[in-house]
């Protein structure tokens, strides 16, 4: 497994409490759970991942549309399990299709 996946969350980091406005969809299982955990556990305001790193975390290939269209990342469909992973980690996606990377930036 990749070393960047194994980074542990420092002691003392609090887990966000669930509130009534949070989406009901659970990320406790499924393909988006590891990506969500990785993004949530990072302290950096911006996390840049390659498409390959995202696929390694998710365990599945990204859809072809994700490789061709920025809209797939910035205006995801409501039932997109991939989008749930960064939205629920309080991040927005800023893709660079040419470089095959995505910057996940912490939302204010």
Secondary structure, 3 states (H helix, E strand, C coil): CCHHHHCCCCCCCCCCCCCCCCCCCCCCCCCHHHHHHHHHHCCCCEEEEEHHHHHHHHCCCCCHHHHHCCHHHHCCCCCCHHHHHHHCCCEEEEEECCCCEEEEEECC
